[in-house]
Amino acid sequence: MDTQIDRDARVVLDALALAPRDASVEAKDLRRHTGLEPVRLNDAVALLVDSGYAEWVQQTGTAPFDFVEVSITCTFRINLETDLP
């Protein structure tokens, strides 16, 4: 079953895939691109990090976000590029 967090994670992945190779996306920019509220964005990014699809930079003072920036892992980007027609 496809849950809300699964759908949110897919939205985040789609937005991150548009970033140039080796580029990170700042939390505020990711929110603007996805339209997700900070709580949902935080959960989706945490799921992607735990799954090995994304890497994030965390530091204090980033509220309402749990991270400063996030990027797709090299392994996931390679999978994206090899699956393209």
PDB file with one MODEL, atoms N, CA, C and O in Angstrom:
MODEL        1
ATOM      1  N   MET A   1       0.840  -1.175   0.000  1.00  0.00           N
ATOM      2  CA  MET A   1       0.000   0.000   0.000  1.00  0.00           C
ATOM      3  C   MET A   1       0.893   1.249   0.000  1.00  0.00           C
ATOM      4  O   MET A   1       1.898   1.309   0.709  1.00  0.00           O
ATOM      5  N   ASP A   2       0.518   2.211  -0.783  1.00  0.00           N
ATOM      6  CA  ASP A   2       1.239   3.471  -0.914  1.00  0.00           C
ATOM      7  C   ASP A   2       0.737   4.434   0.164  1.00  0.00           C
ATOM      8  O   ASP A   2      -0.428   4.830   0.156  1.00  0.00           O
ATOM      9  N   THR A   3       1.622   4.805   1.086  1.00  0.00           N
ATOM     10  CA  THR A   3       1.239   5.702   2.174  1.00  0.00           C
ATOM     11  C   THR A   3       1.561   7.148   1.806  1.00  0.00           C
ATOM     12  O   THR A   3       2.218   7.414   0.800  1.00  0.00           O
ATOM     13  N   GLN A   4       1.090   8.074   2.635  1.00  0.00           N
ATOM     14  CA  GLN A   4       1.362   9.492   2.398  1.00  0.00           C
ATOM     15  C   GLN A   4       2.866   9.773   2.413  1.00  0.00           C
ATOM     16  O   GLN A   4       3.372  10.519   1.574  1.00  0.00           O
ATOM     17  N   ILE A   5       3.568   9.179   3.363  1.00  0.00           N
ATOM     18  CA  ILE A   5       5.016   9.426   3.436  1.00  0.00           C
ATOM     19  C   ILE A   5       5.731   8.848   2.207  1.00  0.00           C
ATOM     20  O   ILE A   5       6.720   9.418   1.747  1.00  0.00           O
ATOM     21  N   ASP A   6       5.245   7.736   1.679  1.00  0.00           N
ATOM     22  CA  ASP A   6       5.817   7.183   0.442  1.00  0.00           C
ATOM     23  C   ASP A   6       5.607   8.151  -0.722  1.00  0.00           C
ATOM     24  O   ASP A   6       6.518   8.382  -1.516  1.00  0.00           O
ATOM     25  N   ARG A   7       4.414   8.709  -0.817  1.00  0.00           N
ATOM     26  CA  ARG A   7       4.127   9.667  -1.890  1.00  0.00           C
ATOM     27  C   ARG A   7       4.965  10.932  -1.716  1.00  0.00           C
ATOM     28  O   ARG A   7       5.483  11.478  -2.690  1.00  0.00           O
ATOM     29  N   ASP A   8       5.097  11.396  -0.469  1.00  0.00           N
ATOM     30  CA  ASP A   8       5.925  12.581  -0.197  1.00  0.00           C
ATOM     31  C   ASP A   8       7.388  12.320  -0.563  1.00  0.00           C
ATOM     32  O   ASP A   8       8.052  13.184  -1.136  1.00  0.00           O
ATOM     33  N   ALA A   9       7.884  11.132  -0.232  1.00  0.00           N
ATOM     34  CA  ALA A   9       9.265  10.783  -0.554  1.00  0.00           C
ATOM     35  C   ALA A   9       9.481  10.779  -2.065  1.00  0.00           C
ATOM     36  O   ALA A   9      10.539  11.195  -2.538  1.00  0.00           O
ATOM     37  N   ARG A  10       8.511  10.323  -2.809  1.00  0.00           N
ATOM     38  CA  ARG A  10       8.606  10.302  -4.271  1.00  0.00           C
ATOM     39  C   ARG A  10       8.662  11.728  -4.811  1.00  0.00           C
ATOM     40  O   ARG A  10       9.426  12.016  -5.732  1.00  0.00           O
ATOM     41  N   VAL A  11       7.853  12.619  -4.240  1.00  0.00           N
ATOM     42  CA  VAL A  11       7.858  14.029  -4.646  1.00  0.00           C
ATOM     43  C   VAL A  11       9.231  14.646  -4.377  1.00  0.00           C
ATOM     44  O   VAL A  11       9.757  15.387  -5.208  1.00  0.00           O
ATOM     45  N   VAL A  12       9.805  14.340  -3.221  1.00  0.00           N
ATOM     46  CA  VAL A  12      11.125  14.861  -2.865  1.00  0.00           C
ATOM     47  C   VAL A  12      12.183  14.307  -3.819  1.00  0.00           C
ATOM     48  O   VAL A  12      13.029  15.057  -4.305  1.00  0.00           O
ATOM     49  N   LEU A  13      12.141  13.009  -4.090  1.00  0.00           N
ATOM     50  CA  LEU A  13      13.103  12.409  -5.028  1.00  0.00           C
ATOM     51  C   LEU A  13      13.017  13.054  -6.409  1.00  0.00           C
ATOM     52  O   LEU A  13      14.036  13.336  -7.039  1.00  0.00           O
ATOM     53  N   ASP A  14      11.802  13.281  -6.866  1.00  0.00           N
ATOM     54  CA  ASP A  14      11.630  13.914  -8.178  1.00  0.00           C
ATOM     55  C   ASP A  14      12.259  15.303  -8.195  1.00  0.00           C
ATOM     56  O   ASP A  14      12.903  15.680  -9.174  1.00  0.00           O
ATOM     57  N   ALA A  15      12.077  16.065  -7.118  1.00  0.00           N
ATOM     58  CA  ALA A  15      12.658  17.407  -7.035  1.00  0.00           C
ATOM     59  C   ALA A  15      14.184  17.333  -6.961  1.00  0.00           C
ATOM     60  O   ALA A  15      14.876  18.118  -7.610  1.00  0.00           O
ATOM     61  N   LEU A  16      14.706  16.397  -6.177  1.00  0.00           N
ATOM     62  CA  LEU A  16      16.161  16.259  -6.046  1.00  0.00           C
ATOM     63  C   LEU A  16      16.802  15.799  -7.352  1.00  0.00           C
ATOM     64  O   LEU A  16      17.934  16.173  -7.656  1.00  0.00           O
ATOM     65  N   ALA A  17      16.089  14.999  -8.114  1.00  0.00           N
ATOM     66  CA  ALA A  17      16.626  14.492  -9.378  1.00  0.00           C
ATOM     67  C   ALA A  17      16.832  15.611 -10.391  1.00  0.00           C
ATOM     68  O   ALA A  17      17.626  15.465 -11.321  1.00  0.00           O
ATOM     69  N   LEU A  18      16.132  16.719 -10.222  1.00  0.00           N
ATOM     70  CA  LEU A  18      16.284  17.849 -11.135  1.00  0.00           C
ATOM     71  C   LEU A  18      17.531  18.681 -10.831  1.00  0.00           C
ATOM     72  O   LEU A  18      17.973  19.469 -11.667  1.00  0.00           O
ATOM     73  N   ALA A  19      18.090  18.505  -9.644  1.00  0.00           N
ATOM     74  CA  ALA A  19      19.290  19.258  -9.263  1.00  0.00           C
ATOM     75  C   ALA A  19      20.486  18.735 -10.057  1.00  0.00           C
ATOM     76  O   ALA A  19      20.538  17.553 -10.395  1.00  0.00           O
ATOM     77  N   PRO A  20      21.433  19.600 -10.349  1.00  0.00           N
ATOM     78  CA  PRO A  20      22.637  19.151 -11.055  1.00  0.00           C
ATOM     79  C   PRO A  20      23.381  18.078 -10.254  1.00  0.00           C
ATOM     80  O   PRO A  20      23.268  18.006  -9.030  1.00  0.00           O
ATOM     81  N   ARG A  21      24.130  17.262 -10.960  1.00  0.00           N
ATOM     82  CA  ARG A  21      24.934  16.218 -10.321  1.00  0.00           C
ATOM     83  C   ARG A  21      25.815  16.850  -9.244  1.00  0.00           C
ATOM     84  O   ARG A  21      26.370  17.931  -9.436  1.00  0.00           O
ATOM     85  N   ASP A  22      25.933  16.165  -8.120  1.00  0.00           N
ATOM     86  CA  ASP A  22      26.742  16.600  -6.981  1.00  0.00           C
ATOM     87  C   ASP A  22      26.269  17.897  -6.338  1.00  0.00           C
ATOM     88  O   ASP A  22      27.026  18.532  -5.604  1.00  0.00           O
ATOM     89  N   ALA A  23      25.044  18.296  -6.598  1.00  0.00           N
ATOM     90  CA  ALA A  23      24.503  19.505  -5.981  1.00  0.00           C
ATOM     91  C   ALA A  23      23.545  19.125  -4.854  1.00  0.00           C
ATOM     92  O   ALA A  23      22.825  18.131  -4.937  1.00  0.00           O
ATOM     93  N   SER A  24      23.554  19.924  -3.821  1.00  0.00           N
ATOM     94  CA  SER A  24      22.608  19.756  -2.725  1.00  0.00           C
ATOM     95  C   SER A  24      21.516  20.803  -2.870  1.00  0.00           C
ATOM     96  O   SER A  24      21.717  21.851  -3.485  1.00  0.00           O
ATOM     97  N   VAL A  25      20.364  20.504  -2.298  1.00  0.00           N
ATOM     98  CA  VAL A  25      19.238  21.429  -2.331  1.00  0.00           C
ATOM     99  C   VAL A  25      18.952  21.865  -0.903  1.00  0.00           C
ATOM    100  O   VAL A  25      18.799  21.031  -0.010  1.00  0.00           O
ATOM    101  N   GLU A  26      18.882  23.159  -0.691  1.00  0.00           N
ATOM    102  CA  GLU A  26      18.589  23.685   0.637  1.00  0.00           C
ATOM    103  C   GLU A  26      17.144  23.372   1.012  1.00  0.00           C
ATOM    104  O   GLU A  26      16.270  23.271   0.150  1.00  0.00           O
ATOM    105  N   ALA A  27      16.911  23.223   2.308  1.00  0.00           N
ATOM    106  CA  ALA A  27      15.590  22.851   2.811  1.00  0.00           C
ATOM    107  C   ALA A  27      14.510  23.815   2.331  1.00  0.00           C
ATOM    108  O   ALA A  27      13.454  23.384   1.867  1.00  0.00           O
ATOM    109  N   LYS A  28      14.768  25.108   2.442  1.00  0.00           N
ATOM    110  CA  LYS A  28      13.748  26.096   2.048  1.00  0.00           C
ATOM    111  C   LYS A  28      13.442  26.008   0.546  1.00  0.00           C
ATOM    112  O   LYS A  28      12.297  26.199   0.137  1.00  0.00           O
ATOM    113  N   ASP A  29      14.456  25.722  -0.272  1.00  0.00           N
ATOM    114  CA  ASP A  29      14.230  25.579  -1.708  1.00  0.00           C
ATOM    115  C   ASP A  29      13.457  24.301  -2.017  1.00  0.00           C
ATOM    116  O   ASP A  29      12.593  24.281  -2.894  1.00  0.00           O
ATOM    117  N   LEU A  30      13.778  23.238  -1.288  1.00  0.00           N
ATOM    118  CA  LEU A  30      13.061  21.978  -1.486  1.00  0.00           C
ATOM    119  C   LEU A  30      11.595  22.134  -1.105  1.00  0.00           C
ATOM    120  O   LEU A  30      10.716  21.580  -1.766  1.00  0.00           O
ATOM    121  N   ARG A  31      11.333  22.879  -0.051  1.00  0.00           N
ATOM    122  CA  ARG A  31       9.945  23.134   0.343  1.00  0.00           C
ATOM    123  C   ARG A  31       9.218  23.879  -0.768  1.00  0.00           C
ATOM    124  O   ARG A  31       8.084  23.545  -1.111  1.00  0.00           O
ATOM    125  N   ARG A  32       9.875  24.891  -1.329  1.00  0.00           N
ATOM    126  CA  ARG A  32       9.257  25.671  -2.399  1.00  0.00           C
ATOM    127  C   ARG A  32       8.984  24.797  -3.627  1.00  0.00           C
ATOM    128  O   ARG A  32       7.934  24.931  -4.255  1.00  0.00           O
ATOM    129  N   HIS A  33       9.916  23.903  -3.976  1.00  0.00           N
ATOM    130  CA  HIS A  33       9.750  23.045  -5.159  1.00  0.00           C
ATOM    131  C   HIS A  33       8.709  21.953  -4.962  1.00  0.00           C
ATOM    132  O   HIS A  33       8.023  21.569  -5.909  1.00  0.00           O
ATOM    133  N   THR A  34       8.589  21.449  -3.735  1.00  0.00           N
ATOM    134  CA  THR A  34       7.670  20.333  -3.491  1.00  0.00           C
ATOM    135  C   THR A  34       6.308  20.769  -2.979  1.00  0.00           C
ATOM    136  O   THR A  34       5.312  20.075  -3.184  1.00  0.00           O
ATOM    137  N   GLY A  35       6.262  21.912  -2.316  1.00  0.00           N
ATOM    138  CA  GLY A  35       5.006  22.363  -1.717  1.00  0.00           C
ATOM    139  C   GLY A  35       4.664  21.647  -0.418  1.00  0.00           C
ATOM    140  O   GLY A  35       3.578  21.840   0.130  1.00  0.00           O
ATOM    141  N   LEU A  36       5.584  20.821   0.079  1.00  0.00           N
ATOM    142  CA  LEU A  36       5.322  20.066   1.307  1.00  0.00           C
ATOM    143  C   LEU A  36       5.572  20.936   2.538  1.00  0.00           C
ATOM    144  O   LEU A  36       6.518  21.723   2.579  1.00  0.00           O
ATOM    145  N   GLU A  37       4.715  20.781   3.526  1.00  0.00           N
ATOM    146  CA  GLU A  37       4.914  21.460   4.800  1.00  0.00           C
ATOM    147  C   GLU A  37       6.170  20.899   5.461  1.00  0.00           C
ATOM    148  O   GLU A  37       6.529  19.748   5.214  1.00  0.00           O
ATOM    149  N   PRO A  38       6.848  21.693   6.300  1.00  0.00           N
ATOM    150  CA  PRO A  38       8.100  21.238   6.907  1.00  0.00           C
ATOM    151  C   PRO A  38       8.038  19.884   7.611  1.00  0.00           C
ATOM    152  O   PRO A  38       8.975  19.095   7.489  1.00  0.00           O
ATOM    153  N   VAL A  39       6.979  19.598   8.332  1.00  0.00           N
ATOM    154  CA  VAL A  39       6.882  18.308   9.034  1.00  0.00           C
ATOM    155  C   VAL A  39       6.881  17.160   8.040  1.00  0.00           C
ATOM    156  O   VAL A  39       7.591  16.172   8.229  1.00  0.00           O
ATOM    157  N   ARG A  40       6.088  17.282   6.980  1.00  0.00           N
ATOM    158  CA  ARG A  40       6.035  16.220   5.968  1.00  0.00           C
ATOM    159  C   ARG A  40       7.343  16.135   5.202  1.00  0.00           C
ATOM    160  O   ARG A  40       7.795  15.041   4.865  1.00  0.00           O
ATOM    161  N   LEU A  41       7.955  17.278   4.925  1.00  0.00           N
ATOM    162  CA  LEU A  41       9.237  17.290   4.225  1.00  0.00           C
ATOM    163  C   LEU A  41      10.317  16.630   5.079  1.00  0.00           C
ATOM    164  O   LEU A  41      11.099  15.828   4.568  1.00  0.00           O
ATOM    165  N   ASN A  42      10.371  16.951   6.358  1.00  0.00           N
ATOM    166  CA  ASN A  42      11.325  16.336   7.274  1.00  0.00           C
ATOM    167  C   ASN A  42      11.171  14.821   7.297  1.00  0.00           C
ATOM    168  O   ASN A  42      12.158  14.089   7.224  1.00  0.00           O
ATOM    169  N   ASP A  43       9.930  14.354   7.400  1.00  0.00           N
ATOM    170  CA  ASP A  43       9.682  12.908   7.439  1.00  0.00           C
ATOM    171  C   ASP A  43      10.102  12.230   6.139  1.00  0.00           C
ATOM    172  O   ASP A  43      10.723  11.167   6.159  1.00  0.00           O
ATOM    173  N   ALA A  44       9.764  12.845   5.019  1.00  0.00           N
ATOM    174  CA  ALA A  44      10.102  12.260   3.719  1.00  0.00           C
ATOM    175  C   ALA A  44      11.615  12.199   3.522  1.00  0.00           C
ATOM    176  O   ALA A  44      12.138  11.188   3.053  1.00  0.00           O
ATOM    177  N   VAL A  45      12.313  13.263   3.873  1.00  0.00           N
ATOM    178  CA  VAL A  45      13.768  13.282   3.715  1.00  0.00           C
ATOM    179  C   VAL A  45      14.411  12.269   4.658  1.00  0.00           C
ATOM    180  O   VAL A  45      15.351  11.578   4.265  1.00  0.00           O
ATOM    181  N   ALA A  46      13.923  12.168   5.890  1.00  0.00           N
ATOM    182  CA  ALA A  46      14.464  11.185   6.836  1.00  0.00           C
ATOM    183  C   ALA A  46      14.281   9.766   6.297  1.00  0.00           C
ATOM    184  O   ALA A  46      15.182   8.937   6.428  1.00  0.00           O
ATOM    185  N   LEU A  47      13.139   9.480   5.700  1.00  0.00           N
ATOM    186  CA  LEU A  47      12.897   8.163   5.106  1.00  0.00           C
ATOM    187  C   LEU A  47      13.891   7.896   3.973  1.00  0.00           C
ATOM    188  O   LEU A  47      14.434   6.796   3.871  1.00  0.00           O
ATOM    189  N   LEU A  48      14.128   8.888   3.131  1.00  0.00           N
ATOM    190  CA  LEU A  48      15.067   8.725   2.023  1.00  0.00           C
ATOM    191  C   LEU A  48      16.489   8.520   2.522  1.00  0.00           C
ATOM    192  O   LEU A  48      17.233   7.714   1.964  1.00  0.00           O
ATOM    193  N   VAL A  49      16.869   9.238   3.561  1.00  0.00           N
ATOM    194  CA  VAL A  49      18.206   9.072   4.141  1.00  0.00           C
ATOM    195  C   VAL A  49      18.341   7.680   4.744  1.00  0.00           C
ATOM    196  O   VAL A  49      19.340   6.997   4.514  1.00  0.00           O
ATOM    197  N   ASP A  50      17.343   7.256   5.515  1.00  0.00           N
ATOM    198  CA  ASP A  50      17.380   5.920   6.126  1.00  0.00           C
ATOM    199  C   ASP A  50      17.409   4.814   5.085  1.00  0.00           C
ATOM    200  O   ASP A  50      17.961   3.743   5.334  1.00  0.00           O
ATOM    201  N   SER A  51      16.820   5.060   3.924  1.00  0.00           N
ATOM    202  CA  SER A  51      16.781   4.069   2.846  1.00  0.00           C
ATOM    203  C   SER A  51      18.038   4.084   1.985  1.00  0.00           C
ATOM    204  O   SER A  51      18.218   3.212   1.136  1.00  0.00           O
ATOM    205  N   GLY A  52      18.910   5.072   2.197  1.00  0.00           N
ATOM    206  CA  GLY A  52      20.138   5.166   1.415  1.00  0.00           C
ATOM    207  C   GLY A  52      19.990   5.892   0.095  1.00  0.00           C
ATOM    208  O   GLY A  52      20.911   5.877  -0.722  1.00  0.00           O
ATOM    209  N   TYR A  53      18.835   6.535  -0.136  1.00  0.00           N
ATOM    210  CA  TYR A  53      18.600   7.250  -1.389  1.00  0.00           C
ATOM    211  C   TYR A  53      19.102   8.685  -1.349  1.00  0.00           C
ATOM    212  O   TYR A  53      19.356   9.286  -2.393  1.00  0.00           O
ATOM    213  N   ALA A  54      19.247   9.234  -0.149  1.00  0.00           N
ATOM    214  CA  ALA A  54      19.645  10.632  -0.018  1.00  0.00           C
ATOM    215  C   ALA A  54      20.608  10.801   1.151  1.00  0.00           C
ATOM    216  O   ALA A  54      20.691   9.961   2.047  1.00  0.00           O
ATOM    217  N   GLU A  55      21.333  11.914   1.110  1.00  0.00           N
ATOM    218  CA  GLU A  55      22.223  12.303   2.199  1.00  0.00           C
ATOM    219  C   GLU A  55      21.840  13.711   2.602  1.00  0.00           C
ATOM    220  O   GLU A  55      21.479  14.532   1.759  1.00  0.00           O
ATOM    221  N   TRP A  56      21.922  13.990   3.901  1.00  0.00           N
ATOM    222  CA  TRP A  56      21.575  15.322   4.360  1.00  0.00           C
ATOM    223  C   TRP A  56      22.659  15.895   5.240  1.00  0.00           C
ATOM    224  O   TRP A  56      23.498  15.176   5.782  1.00  0.00           O
ATOM    225  N   VAL A  57      22.622  17.205   5.368  1.00  0.00           N
ATOM    226  CA  VAL A  57      23.491  17.921   6.288  1.00  0.00           C
ATOM    227  C   VAL A  57      22.575  18.471   7.370  1.00  0.00           C
ATOM    228  O   VAL A  57      21.618  19.192   7.086  1.00  0.00           O
ATOM    229  N   GLN A  58      22.880  18.121   8.615  1.00  0.00           N
ATOM    230  CA  GLN A  58      22.081  18.589   9.734  1.00  0.00           C
ATOM    231  C   GLN A  58      22.914  19.494  10.622  1.00  0.00           C
ATOM    232  O   GLN A  58      24.122  19.306  10.765  1.00  0.00           O
ATOM    233  N   GLN A  59      22.258  20.475  11.214  1.00  0.00           N
ATOM    234  CA  GLN A  59      22.897  21.330  12.206  1.00  0.00           C
ATOM    235  C   GLN A  59      21.793  21.987  13.021  1.00  0.00           C
ATOM    236  O   GLN A  59      20.631  21.995  12.617  1.00  0.00           O
ATOM    237  N   THR A  60      22.160  22.529  14.155  1.00  0.00           N
ATOM    238  CA  THR A  60      21.168  23.187  14.990  1.00  0.00           C
ATOM    239  C   THR A  60      20.769  24.523  14.377  1.00  0.00           C
ATOM    240  O   THR A  60      21.502  25.116  13.586  1.00  0.00           O
ATOM    241  N   GLY A  61      19.585  24.974  14.769  1.00  0.00           N
ATOM    242  CA  GLY A  61      19.108  26.274  14.312  1.00  0.00           C
ATOM    243  C   GLY A  61      18.477  26.278  12.942  1.00  0.00           C
ATOM    244  O   GLY A  61      18.419  27.324  12.297  1.00  0.00           O
ATOM    245  N   THR A  62      18.000  25.131  12.476  1.00  0.00           N
ATOM    246  CA  THR A  62      17.405  25.066  11.139  1.00  0.00           C
ATOM    247  C   THR A  62      15.878  24.933  11.177  1.00  0.00           C
ATOM    248  O   THR A  62      15.248  24.689  10.148  1.00  0.00           O
ATOM    249  N   ALA A  63      15.295  25.093  12.349  1.00  0.00           N
ATOM    250  CA  ALA A  63      13.840  24.952  12.484  1.00  0.00           C
ATOM    251  C   ALA A  63      13.139  25.862  11.478  1.00  0.00           C
ATOM    252  O   ALA A  63      13.578  26.993  11.265  1.00  0.00           O
ATOM    253  N   PRO A  64      12.083  25.402  10.871  1.00  0.00           N
ATOM    254  CA  PRO A  64      11.311  24.207  11.178  1.00  0.00           C
ATOM    255  C   PRO A  64      11.824  22.936  10.493  1.00  0.00           C
ATOM    256  O   PRO A  64      11.173  21.893  10.548  1.00  0.00           O
ATOM    257  N   PHE A  65      12.975  23.027   9.857  1.00  0.00           N
ATOM    258  CA  PHE A  65      13.512  21.867   9.151  1.00  0.00           C
ATOM    259  C   PHE A  65      14.494  21.099  10.034  1.00  0.00           C
ATOM    260  O   PHE A  65      15.119  21.668  10.930  1.00  0.00           O
ATOM    261  N   ASP A  66      14.620  19.802   9.769  1.00  0.00           N
ATOM    262  CA  ASP A  66      15.562  18.946  10.489  1.00  0.00           C
ATOM    263  C   ASP A  66      16.919  18.885   9.793  1.00  0.00           C
ATOM    264  O   ASP A  66      17.814  18.169  10.242  1.00  0.00           O
ATOM    265  N   PHE A  67      17.076  19.627   8.704  1.00  0.00           N
ATOM    266  CA  PHE A  67      18.293  19.550   7.897  1.00  0.00           C
ATOM    267  C   PHE A  67      18.529  20.896   7.223  1.00  0.00           C
ATOM    268  O   PHE A  67      17.620  21.715   7.090  1.00  0.00           O
ATOM    269  N   VAL A  68      19.769  21.100   6.805  1.00  0.00           N
ATOM    270  CA  VAL A  68      20.134  22.317   6.078  1.00  0.00           C
ATOM    271  C   VAL A  68      19.957  22.094   4.581  1.00  0.00           C
ATOM    272  O   VAL A  68      19.353  22.903   3.878  1.00  0.00           O
ATOM    273  N   GLU A  69      20.507  20.961   4.112  1.00  0.00           N
ATOM    274  CA  GLU A  69      20.437  20.638   2.685  1.00  0.00           C
ATOM    275  C   GLU A  69      20.440  19.128   2.509  1.00  0.00           C
ATOM    276  O   GLU A  69      20.816  18.379   3.411  1.00  0.00           O
ATOM    277  N   VAL A  70      20.018  18.702   1.341  1.00  0.00           N
ATOM    278  CA  VAL A  70      19.917  17.276   1.039  1.00  0.00           C
ATOM    279  C   VAL A  70      20.280  17.051  -0.425  1.00  0.00           C
ATOM    280  O   VAL A  70      20.093  17.929  -1.267  1.00  0.00           O
ATOM    281  N   SER A  71      20.798  15.864  -0.710  1.00  0.00           N
ATOM    282  CA  SER A  71      21.125  15.495  -2.093  1.00  0.00           C
ATOM    283  C   SER A  71      20.891  14.003  -2.282  1.00  0.00           C
ATOM    284  O   SER A  71      20.852  13.234  -1.321  1.00  0.00           O
ATOM    285  N   ILE A  72      20.740  13.620  -3.523  1.00  0.00           N
ATOM    286  CA  ILE A  72      20.601  12.206  -3.870  1.00  0.00           C
ATOM    287  C   ILE A  72      21.973  11.555  -3.744  1.00  0.00           C
ATOM    288  O   ILE A  72      22.986  12.174  -4.072  1.00  0.00           O
ATOM    289  N   THR A  73      22.015  10.320  -3.275  1.00  0.00           N
ATOM    290  CA  THR A  73      23.293   9.607  -3.196  1.00  0.00           C
ATOM    291  C   THR A  73      23.763   9.263  -4.611  1.00  0.00           C
ATOM    292  O   THR A  73      22.963   9.188  -5.544  1.00  0.00           O
ATOM    293  N   CYS A  74      25.053   9.059  -4.751  1.00  0.00           N
ATOM    294  CA  CYS A  74      25.626   8.697  -6.058  1.00  0.00           C
ATOM    295  C   CYS A  74      24.998   7.415  -6.591  1.00  0.00           C
ATOM    296  O   CYS A  74      24.673   7.320  -7.775  1.00  0.00           O
ATOM    297  N   THR A  75      24.832   6.438  -5.721  1.00  0.00           N
ATOM    298  CA  THR A  75      24.253   5.158  -6.134  1.00  0.00           C
ATOM    299  C   THR A  75      22.851   5.349  -6.688  1.00  0.00           C
ATOM    300  O   THR A  75      22.507   4.776  -7.722  1.00  0.00           O
ATOM    301  N   PHE A  76      22.044   6.147  -6.009  1.00  0.00           N
ATOM    302  CA  PHE A  76      20.682   6.361  -6.493  1.00  0.00           C
ATOM    303  C   PHE A  76      20.683   7.145  -7.797  1.00  0.00           C
ATOM    304  O   PHE A  76      19.891   6.846  -8.690  1.00  0.00           O
ATOM    305  N   ARG A  77      21.555   8.142  -7.929  1.00  0.00           N
ATOM    306  CA  ARG A  77      21.613   8.911  -9.177  1.00  0.00           C
ATOM    307  C   ARG A  77      22.014   8.010 -10.345  1.00  0.00           C
ATOM    308  O   ARG A  77      21.465   8.143 -11.439  1.00  0.00           O
ATOM    309  N   ILE A  78      22.954   7.101 -10.131  1.00  0.00           N
ATOM    310  CA  ILE A  78      23.352   6.159 -11.181  1.00  0.00           C
ATOM    311  C   ILE A  78      22.161   5.300 -11.583  1.00  0.00           C
ATOM    312  O   ILE A  78      21.943   5.057 -12.769  1.00  0.00           O
ATOM    313  N   ASN A  79      21.392   4.841 -10.605  1.00  0.00           N
ATOM    314  CA  ASN A  79      20.192   4.054 -10.904  1.00  0.00           C
ATOM    315  C   ASN A  79      19.198   4.865 -11.716  1.00  0.00           C
ATOM    316  O   ASN A  79      18.591   4.338 -12.648  1.00  0.00           O
ATOM    317  N   LEU A  80      19.022   6.131 -11.380  1.00  0.00           N
ATOM    318  CA  LEU A  80      18.123   6.998 -12.135  1.00  0.00           C
ATOM    319  C   LEU A  80      18.587   7.127 -13.580  1.00  0.00           C
ATOM    320  O   LEU A  80      17.791   6.996 -14.510  1.00  0.00           O
ATOM    321  N   GLU A  81      19.863   7.383 -13.760  1.00  0.00           N
ATOM    322  CA  GLU A  81      20.392   7.619 -15.100  1.00  0.00           C
ATOM    323  C   GLU A  81      20.391   6.360 -15.957  1.00  0.00           C
ATOM    324  O   GLU A  81      20.205   6.451 -17.170  1.00  0.00           O
ATOM    325  N   THR A  82      20.594   5.194 -15.364  1.00  0.00           N
ATOM    326  CA  THR A  82      20.609   3.962 -16.156  1.00  0.00           C
ATOM    327  C   THR A  82      19.199   3.479 -16.477  1.00  0.00           C
ATOM    328  O   THR A  82      19.013   2.686 -17.400  1.00  0.00           O
ATOM    329  N   ASP A  83      18.199   3.952 -15.721  1.00  0.00           N
ATOM    330  CA  ASP A  83      16.824   3.557 -15.983  1.00  0.00           C
ATOM    331  C   ASP A  83      16.145   4.450 -17.016  1.00  0.00           C
ATOM    332  O   ASP A  83      15.039   4.154 -17.468  1.00  0.00           O
ATOM    333  N   LEU A  84      16.815   5.548 -17.389  1.00  0.00           N
ATOM    334  CA  LEU A  84      16.209   6.454 -18.367  1.00  0.00           C
ATOM    335  C   LEU A  84      16.244   5.823 -19.746  1.00  0.00           C
ATOM    336  O   LEU A  84      17.195   5.123 -20.096  1.00  0.00           O
ATOM    337  N   PRO A  85      15.189   6.077 -20.535  1.00  0.00           N
ATOM    338  CA  PRO A  85      15.162   5.505 -21.897  1.00  0.00           C
ATOM    339  C   PRO A  85      16.196   6.131 -22.809  1.00  0.00           C
ATOM    340  O   PRO A  85      16.295   5.758 -23.978  1.00  0.00           O
TER     341      PRO A  85
ENDMDL
END
